[in-house]
Amino acid sequence: MIRKVNLSNILRWGRPLAVTVLLILLIIGCSFLVTGRINRHEEANAFQRLYEEAGTLAGEIESRAYDDRRQLETIAALLSEYEDLTSPQVERRLTTYSSIGMMSYLELLLPDNTVLSPKTGRTDATGFLSFEKEAAAGAHITDRETGLSEDEGYILRHFVPVIRNGETVAMLYGVIELGSLPKELVSNPYGGEAAVYIVDGNTGDFLVDTWHAEPGNIWELGERPMAKGYDHDALKQGMIEGRTGYVVFVSRTTGSYLYFYYEPLSINSWRIALSVPEELVFADANVIRNILGVFLFLEAVCFILYFLWMLRYIRHEMDEKQHQLDSINYIYDVEKLLFNAHEQHGNIEQALENIARITSAQAVSFLMSGPEGNDSSYIFERKEPDSHPARLTPKDRASSARIAEITSRLPAYFRLKGGTHSVCGLSDLHAVFSSLRTDSVKNMIALPVLDADDSVSGVLAAFNLPDAQTGAALLKSVSFSFSMFCHNMRSYHAIRERGERDMLSGLYNRNRYEQDLKDYPSLCQRSLACIYVDANGLHELNNSEGHDAGDRMLKSVSKQLLEQFGSLHSYRIGGDEFLAFAPDLERDEAVRRTDTMRDALKQQGYHISAGIQWTDKAASLDTVSLRRLIKEAEQQMYLAKKAYYEEEGNDRRGGARR
């Protein structure tokens, strides 16, 4: 049977078919043009990419070396607080730090050339390391060296001094294993296909060499046949002098051209270099050409599947990257908030809020141990967006009460367990405190915050988490920041106390006096008395009987001032000058108390001159009028002092004691 050909159908589909063929031919032609352009472009930009890849890698190495030094300095500061650096606590402390940045582990070099190492234990490094030499160099990174044990291979040592009272008492260093260093780097030049080198420009030694099986020396490898326009001597001179440059030479291993780029690092005399085979330089062009060819045949079948897969892949990767970024930002934000939380107390609640957000916990608490059981407790609890503290339900209040009760028991639990780094859950608490109520709390993760001496300085806990295991890891990641917060808080209070108290008399000092002056106009309702006191003959007493006698006199005056006017408004403002304010105290009472103080000191053989100035217009006082009141009291004191020395037998040569 003869099939009839429908010319109308041919004509109807002929134009779309012709357009399709033209489009295919156009795509093929464009593909050839694009491929040729890509080849030329890749050839022109080969060294530019090498420059960018090497710069990125160099920046990462320098940045990570800087970060390593910061962490080493922080750890060295903690170690400096140990009186005995050979103690087991120090060895345990070193063991806890592993895989920090580029460093595999930490070791401590002592002045007798003994090395404390979590890997080799206590080792005499005489002949290998010199404490005197490394201490003289300060913080530094060594060039290629060998480890203390025979199986370590080539390593670098990153030294920082451990300083106590201005003296270097040890050298802390991190061990960087050169064999594993390339794996630690995030940058992956040319997708991991490029060879990476780090060369010591002074010696030519390879610190890192991913091309050859064993790292050796670049100059011992001999000359390579160079492509036209490149010179081996120029390469060597550029590497030695720390210049930036590139060459193309023939590889003895593959027989093909290698594109070789080098530039200096800011660490010692190191140079970073990359080498890429010629086929890798044009790999992108080949891939694109092949993709274009495959795309012509499989476009209709693969496009939708590829698009849907790519969307799913991108979403997964974005979620994963976002989670990692959130975790890093969370640790950084908590560390930043806690850095000055001893001054900005609101930061501690913000830090707990950040922890609650990243762990998805209902509540997070932190309890900082204080002297004599005077603990400080901080609790952040999630509420519904429309909730308000004034409208909390009884269930909410019960939950808060349970959290506070559980938090208060945690320090005792960890002290009972020896203050280890173990994590505590609800079942652990019930085993110790059987009567503890935990209703409205489904689960809990708590861990101790340890001080430099491994004592429990606080406890960090999270409640009602969706994933307890992940929550524990996130809590551990910020425990060091909370340890530093506890240390900073104690130091801050100690420094503040020393800065405001006169150590001899126990009174507030001149600094506190100047700070408090602005507050006195608002402290008084009716009146204000200023009592200005001078210890007569202190200088003469010091000369005649010694400074111990003078100190006893000052302590006696301070004691009487405290008894009569209290500690809140009493100051030692000079060597032998004291001042006290008496808010809302009548003039006669101020005079009576001053006379009582003078008589009590006279019975001890001491004499004072006192000036009293009183005003009943305290409500209208300002800073200027307050200082005028103080000046008038001082003048009254000088008049009393003049009258005292004009009395017979009270000349300055006779001293203060009668």
C-alpha positions in Angstrom: 0.0 0.0 0.0 1.3 3.4 -1.0 1.1 6.0 1.8 0.0 9.4 0.7 2.2 12.3 1.7 0.4 15.2 3.1 2.2 18.2 1.7 0.3 20.6 4.0 1.7 18.8 7.0 5.2 18.9 5.6 4.8 22.6 4.9 3.3 23.2 8.3 6.2 21.5 10.2 8.9 22.5 7.7 9.3 26.0 9.0 9.6 25.0 12.7 12.0 22.2 11.7 14.0 24.6 9.6 14.1 27.1 12.5 15.1 24.2 14.9 17.9 23.2 12.5 19.1 26.8 12.2 19.1 27.1 16.0 21.0 23.9 16.3 23.6 25.1 13.7 23.7 28.4 15.5 24.3 26.8 18.8 27.0 24.6 17.3 28.6 27.6 15.7 28.4 29.6 18.9 29.8 26.6 20.8 32.9 26.5 18.6 33.3 30.3 18.9 32.8 30.2 22.6 35.1 27.3 23.0 37.8 29.1 21.1 37.3 32.3 23.0 37.4 30.3 26.3 40.7 28.7 25.3 42.2 32.1 24.6 40.7 33.5 27.7 42.0 30.6 29.9 45.4 30.9 28.4 45.5 34.7 29.1 44.2 34.3 32.6 46.2 31.3 33.7 48.7 33.2 35.7 46.1 35.6 37.0 44.3 32.7 38.5 47.5 31.3 39.9 48.1 34.7 41.5 44.7 34.8 43.0 44.8 31.1 44.3 48.3 31.6 45.7 47.2 34.9 47.4 44.2 33.3 48.9 46.3 30.4 50.2 48.9 32.8 51.5 46.3 34.9 53.3 44.8 31.8 54.9 48.2 30.6 56.2 49.1 34.0 57.6 45.6 34.4 59.1 45.7 31.0 60.7 49.2 31.6 62.0 47.9 34.8 63.6 44.9 33.1 65.1 47.1 30.3 66.4 49.3 32.9 68.1 46.3 34.6 69.7 45.1 31.2 71.1 48.6 30.3 72.3 48.9 33.7 74.1 45.6 33.1 75.8 46.7 29.6 77.0 50.1 31.0 78.0 48.3 33.6 80.2 46.3 30.8 81.9 49.4 28.7 82.4 51.2 31.7 84.0 48.8 31.5 86.9 50.1 28.1 87.9 52.8 28.4 90.6 54.4 25.1 89.6 54.6 24.6 85.8 55.8 21.0 86.3 52.6 20.0 88.2 50.2 17.3 87.0 47.5 20.0 86.5 49.7 21.7 83.9 50.2 18.4 82.1 46.5 17.7 82.1 45.8 21.2 80.9 48.2 20.6 77.9 46.4 17.4 77.1 43.0 19.2 76.8 44.3 21.3 73.9 44.6 19.3 70.7 44.1 20.2 67.0 44.1 24.0 67.7 44.2 25.7 64.3 47.1 24.3 62.3 48.7 22.8 65.5 48.3 19.1 66.3 49.2 19.5 70.0 50.9 21.7 72.6 54.2 21.3 74.4 55.9 23.3 77.2 59.6 24.1 77.2 60.9 24.8 80.7 64.1 26.7 81.7 66.0 23.5 82.3 65.3 22.4 78.7 62.7 19.9 79.9 59.7 19.5 77.6 56.2 18.6 78.9 54.4 16.9 76.1 51.0 15.1 75.9 52.6 12.8 73.3 56.1 12.0 74.8 55.5 12.9 78.4 58.4 14.6 80.3 61.5 14.7 78.0 64.9 16.2 78.3 65.3 18.2 75.1 68.9 19.3 75.7 70.7 19.3 72.3 67.4 19.6 70.5 65.9 22.7 72.0 67.4 25.6 74.0 65.1 27.5 76.3 67.6 30.4 76.4 67.6 30.7 72.6 63.8 30.4 72.2 63.0 32.8 75.0 65.4 35.4 73.5 63.5 35.1 70.2 60.1 35.7 71.9 56.9 34.8 70.0 58.0 33.2 66.7 57.6 30.3 64.3 60.6 28.1 63.6 61.6 26.9 60.2 61.6 23.2 59.4 62.8 21.0 62.3 62.5 17.4 63.5 60.4 16.4 66.4 61.5 15.0 69.7 60.4 11.4 68.8 61.8 9.6 65.7 58.4 8.9 64.2 57.3 12.6 64.1 59.0 13.6 60.8 59.4 17.3 59.9 57.5 19.8 62.1 57.3 23.5 62.8 57.1 24.9 66.3 55.0 28.0 67.1 56.5 29.6 70.3 55.0 32.1 72.7 56.5 33.0 76.1 54.7 32.2 79.4 55.3 35.4 81.4 54.9 35.8 85.1 55.7 39.1 86.9 57.5 40.4 83.8 59.7 37.3 83.5 59.6 34.5 81.0 59.1 31.3 83.0 58.5 28.9 80.2 58.0 28.7 76.4 54.7 27.3 75.2 54.6 26.0 71.6 52.3 24.3 69.3 53.5 21.5 67.1 52.6 21.9 63.4 53.1 18.5 61.6 54.2 19.4 58.1 52.9 16.1 56.7 49.3 16.9 57.7 49.5 20.7 57.1 48.0 20.6 53.6 44.9 18.8 54.9 44.3 21.5 57.5 44.0 24.2 54.9 40.6 25.2 53.7 41.8 26.7 50.4 41.8 24.1 47.7 43.6 25.6 44.6 42.2 24.3 41.3 39.9 21.9 43.2 42.8 20.1 44.8 44.6 19.4 41.5 47.3 22.0 41.9 50.5 21.2 43.7 51.2 23.4 46.7 54.6 24.3 48.0 55.9 26.3 50.9 59.7 26.9 50.5 62.2 28.4 53.0 63.8 31.1 50.8 67.0 31.1 52.8 67.7 27.3 52.5 65.5 26.1 49.7 64.0 23.5 52.0 60.4 22.5 51.3 58.1 23.0 54.3 55.1 21.7 52.2 55.4 19.8 48.9 52.3 18.0 47.6 53.9 17.1 44.3 56.8 14.9 45.5 56.6 11.9 47.8 59.1 13.3 50.3 59.8 17.0 51.0 63.4 17.9 50.1 65.1 20.9 48.8 64.1 22.9 45.7 67.6 23.6 44.6 68.8 20.0 45.0 66.2 19.0 42.4 68.3 20.6 39.7 67.3 22.7 36.7 64.2 22.1 34.6 63.9 22.7 30.9 62.2 26.0 30.6 59.6 27.2 28.1 60.7 30.0 25.8 61.2 33.3 27.6 61.8 31.8 31.1 65.1 31.4 33.0 66.0 29.1 35.9 68.5 31.6 37.4 65.8 34.3 37.5 63.5 31.8 39.3 66.1 31.0 41.9 67.1 34.7 42.4 63.4 35.7 42.7 62.7 32.9 45.3 65.8 33.9 47.4 65.0 37.6 47.3 61.3 37.2 48.1 60.0 38.6 44.8 56.7 37.6 43.0 57.0 35.8 39.7 56.2 32.8 37.5 57.8 30.4 35.1 56.7 27.6 32.7 58.9 24.5 32.6 58.8 20.8 31.7 57.9 18.3 34.4 60.3 15.4 34.7 57.4 13.3 36.1 54.7 13.9 33.4 56.8 15.4 30.6 54.2 18.2 30.1 54.5 21.9 30.9 53.9 23.1 34.4 52.8 26.6 35.2 54.7 27.6 38.3 53.9 30.8 40.4 55.6 32.0 43.6 55.2 34.9 46.0 56.6 35.7 49.5 54.8 35.0 52.8 55.0 37.4 55.8 56.2 34.5 58.0 60.0 34.2 58.3 61.5 33.9 54.8 58.9 31.5 53.5 57.6 31.5 49.9 54.2 30.1 48.8 54.2 28.5 45.3 51.7 26.7 43.1 52.3 24.5 40.1 49.5 23.5 37.7 49.8 21.1 34.6 49.0 22.7 31.3 46.0 20.4 30.8 44.6 21.7 34.1 45.0 25.3 33.1 42.7 24.6 30.1 40.5 22.1 32.0 37.7 24.6 32.4 37.7 25.2 28.6 37.5 21.5 27.9 34.8 21.0 30.4 32.7 23.8 29.0 33.2 22.5 25.4 32.1 19.0 26.5 29.2 20.4 28.4 28.1 22.4 25.3 28.3 19.2 23.2 26.3 17.1 25.7 23.8 19.9 26.1 23.0 19.8 22.4 21.8 16.1 22.7 20.5 15.9 26.2 18.9 19.3 26.8 15.3 18.2 26.7 15.8 15.1 28.9 18.2 16.4 31.6 17.3 20.1 32.0 14.3 19.7 34.4 15.9 16.8 36.3 19.2 18.7 36.7 17.3 21.9 37.7 15.3 20.1 40.4 18.4 18.3 41.7 20.4 21.5 41.7 17.7 23.3 43.7 17.6 20.5 46.2 21.4 20.4 46.4 21.7 24.2 46.8 19.1 24.2 49.5 20.8 21.4 51.4 24.2 23.1 51.0 22.8 26.5 52.0 21.2 25.1 55.1 24.4 23.3 56.1 26.5 26.4 55.5 24.0 28.6 57.3 24.1 26.2 60.2 27.9 26.3 60.3 27.9 30.1 60.0 25.3 30.5 62.7 27.3 28.3 65.0 30.5 30.3 64.3 28.7 33.6 64.7 27.1 32.3 67.9 30.4 31.4 69.5 31.9 34.7 68.4 28.9 36.7 69.6 29.0 35.0 73.0 32.7 35.6 73.3 32.3 39.2 72.3 29.5 39.8 74.8 31.3 38.1 77.7 34.5 40.0 77.0 33.3 43.1 78.8 30.3 41.6 80.6 32.0 42.3 84.0 31.3 46.0 83.2 28.2 45.7 81.0 26.1 43.4 83.1 23.3 43.3 80.5 25.7 41.4 78.2 25.5 38.2 80.2 21.7 37.9 79.6 22.2 38.6 75.9 24.9 35.8 75.8 22.4 33.4 77.4 19.7 34.5 75.0 22.1 33.7 72.1 22.8 30.3 73.5 19.1 29.6 73.9 18.5 30.6 70.3 21.3 28.4 68.8 20.4 25.4 71.0 16.6 25.9 70.7 16.5 25.5 74.5 13.6 26.8 76.5 15.9 28.3 79.1 19.6 28.8 79.8 21.2 29.6 83.1 24.6 30.4 84.4 25.6 30.4 88.1 29.0 32.0 89.0 30.4 30.8 92.3 31.3 33.6 94.7 33.2 33.8 98.0 31.5 32.2 101.1 28.6 30.9 99.0 27.7 34.3 97.6 26.8 33.0 94.2 25.5 35.0 91.3 22.8 33.4 89.2 21.7 34.5 85.7 18.7 32.9 83.9 17.2 33.5 80.5 13.9 31.9 79.7 12.0 32.0 76.4 8.5 33.4 76.4 5.9 33.5 73.8 6.2 36.7 71.5 3.1 38.2 73.0 3.9 37.3 76.7 4.8 39.8 79.3 6.4 39.3 82.8 3.3 40.8 84.4 1.1 38.2 82.6 3.0 35.0 83.3 0.9 32.0 84.0 1.3 29.9 87.1 2.9 27.2 85.0 5.5 29.7 83.7 6.3 30.8 87.2 6.6 27.2 88.4 9.0 26.5 85.5 11.2 29.5 86.4 11.2 28.4 90.0 12.2 24.8 89.1 15.0 26.1 86.8 16.3 28.4 89.6 16.2 25.5 92.1 18.0 23.1 89.8 20.6 25.7 88.9 21.4 26.3 92.6 22.1 22.6 93.1 24.5 22.2 90.1 27.7 23.6 91.7 27.4 21.2 94.7 26.9 18.3 92.2 30.0 19.1 90.2 32.1 19.7 93.3 31.0 16.3 94.6 32.0 14.8 91.3 35.4 16.5 91.4 34.8 19.3 88.9 35.4 17.2 85.8 34.4 18.2 82.3 31.6 15.6 82.4 28.1 16.7 81.3 25.2 16.4 83.8 21.6 15.5 83.0 18.4 15.3 85.1 19.0 11.6 85.9 22.4 12.4 87.3 21.0 15.1 89.6 18.2 12.8 90.8 20.9 10.2 91.7 22.5 12.7 94.1 19.5 14.9 95.1 16.6 12.5 95.3 14.2 15.1 96.7 14.8 17.6 93.9 11.6 18.6 92.0 12.0 18.7 88.3 8.4 19.0 87.1 8.0 21.2 84.0 11.6 20.4 83.0 11.8 17.6 80.4 15.5 17.4 80.0 18.7 19.3 80.9 22.3 19.6 79.9 24.8 21.2 82.4 28.5 21.4 82.4 31.0 22.9 84.9 33.0 26.1 84.0 36.5 25.5 85.3 39.1 27.9 86.6 42.8 27.7 85.9 43.3 25.4 88.8 40.4 23.1 87.6 38.1 24.3 90.4 34.5 24.9 89.6 34.0 28.7 89.0 30.5 28.4 87.6 28.0 26.1 85.9 26.3 26.6 82.5 23.0 24.8 81.9 20.3 24.5 79.2 16.8 23.2 79.7 14.2 21.5 77.5 16.4 21.1 74.4 15.2 19.3 71.2 18.6 17.7 70.7 20.6 17.2 73.9 23.7 15.8 72.2 24.1 18.9 69.9 23.2 21.2 72.8 26.1 19.7 74.9 28.6 20.3 72.1 27.4 23.9 71.7 27.6 24.5 75.4 31.2 23.2 75.5 32.2 25.5 72.7 31.5 28.5 74.8 32.5 27.2 78.2 36.0 28.8 77.9 34.4 32.2 77.3 32.4 31.8 80.5 35.6 30.8 82.4 37.2 34.0 81.2 34.1 36.0 82.2 34.4 34.6 85.8 38.1 35.4 85.8 37.5 39.0 84.5 34.7 39.5 87.0 36.9 38.6 90.0 39.7 40.7 88.7 37.4 43.6 88.0 36.0 43.6 91.6 39.5 43.2 93.1 41.0 46.0 91.1 38.0 48.3 91.8 38.2 47.6 95.5 42.0 48.4 95.5 41.4 51.5 93.4 38.8 52.9 95.8 40.1 52.0 99.3 43.0 53.3 101.2 44.8 50.2 102.3 46.2 51.7 105.5 43.2 53.4 106.9 40.4 51.3 105.3 38.7 54.5 104.3 37.7 55.5 100.8 40.6 57.2 99.0 40.9 60.4 97.0 39.8 58.7 93.8 36.5 57.6 95.3 36.1 61.0 97.0 36.3 62.8 93.6 33.8 60.4 92.1 31.3 60.8 95.0 31.3 64.6 95.1 28.8 64.9 92.3 26.3 62.7 94.2 26.2 64.5 97.5 23.8 67.3 96.4 21.1 64.6 95.7 21.8 62.7 98.9 20.8 65.4 101.3 17.2 66.4 102.2 17.8 69.2 104.7 21.4 69.9 105.7 25.0 68.8 105.1 28.0 69.0 107.4 31.6 68.8 106.1 34.2 67.8 108.7 37.8 68.4 107.6 40.5 66.8 109.8 44.3 67.0 109.9 46.6 64.9 112.0 48.9 67.3 113.8 52.6 66.5 113.8 52.5 63.4 111.6 55.7 64.4 109.9 57.5 65.0 113.1 56.3 61.7 114.5 57.6 59.9 111.5 61.0 61.5 111.9 61.2 60.9 115.6 59.7 57.5 116.1 59.6 56.0 112.6 56.9 55.5 110.0 55.3 52.6 112.0 54.4 55.1 114.7 53.0 57.4 112.1 50.9 54.6 110.6 49.5 53.8 114.0 48.5 57.4 114.4 46.7 57.4 111.1 44.9 54.2 111.9 43.7 55.7 115.2 42.4 58.8 113.5 40.6 56.6 110.8 39.1 54.4 113.5 37.6 57.4 115.3 36.4 58.9 112.1 34.6 55.7 111.2 33.0 55.4 114.7 31.7 58.9 114.6 30.7 59.3 111.0 30.5 55.8 109.5 32.3 54.3 106.5 30.0 55.4 103.7 31.0 59.1 103.8 34.5 59.0 105.3 37.7 59.6 103.2 41.4 59.9 103.5 42.1 62.6 100.9 45.8 63.2 101.6 48.8 62.0 103.7 47.5 63.4 107.0 44.2 64.8 105.8 40.8 63.3 106.3 37.3 64.4 105.4 33.8 63.2 106.3 30.3 64.3 105.2 27.3 64.1 107.5 24.1 64.4 105.5 21.0 65.7 107.4 23.0 65.9 110.7 22.4 68.9 112.9 25.3 71.3 113.5 25.4 70.7 117.2 25.5 66.9 116.7 28.3 67.3 114.1 30.3 69.4 116.6 29.7 67.0 119.4 30.9 64.0 117.4 34.0 65.9 116.3 34.8 66.8 119.9 34.3 63.2 121.0 36.7 62.1 118.3 39.3 64.7 119.3 39.0 63.8 123.0 39.4 60.1 122.3 42.5 60.6 120.3 43.9 63.0 122.9 43.7 60.2 125.4 45.9 58.1 123.1 48.4 60.9 122.9 47.4 62.1 119.4 46.1 65.5 118.4 44.0 66.6 115.4 42.8 69.9 114.0 39.3 69.8 112.7 37.2 72.3 110.7 33.4 72.0 110.5 31.2 73.8 108.0 27.5 73.2 108.0 24.7 74.3 105.7 20.9 74.0 106.0 20.5 74.7 102.2 21.4 71.2 101.1 18.6 71.0 98.6 20.0 73.9 96.6 23.6 72.6 96.6 25.5 72.1 93.3 29.0 71.1 92.6 30.4 74.7 92.9 28.7 75.4 96.2 29.7 72.0 97.6 33.3 72.7 96.8 33.0 76.1 98.5 31.6 74.4 101.6 34.6 72.0 101.6 37.0 74.9 101.2 35.5 76.8 104.1 35.8 73.6 106.3 39.4 73.4 105.3 40.0 77.0 106.3 38.4 76.3 109.6 40.8 73.4 110.0 43.8 75.6 109.2 42.7 78.1 111.9 42.4 75.3 114.4 45.8 74.0 113.4 47.4 77.5 113.8 45.8 77.8 117.2 47.2 74.4 118.2 50.7 75.2 117.3 50.5 78.7 119.0 49.8 77.0 122.3 52.8 76.7 124.6 54.7 73.4 124.1 53.0 72.5 120.8 55.8 73.7 118.5 56.5 71.5 115.5 59.7 70.2 116.8 57.9 68.5 119.8 56.0 66.1 117.6 52.3 65.0 117.9 52.5 62.7 120.9 52.5 64.4 124.4 
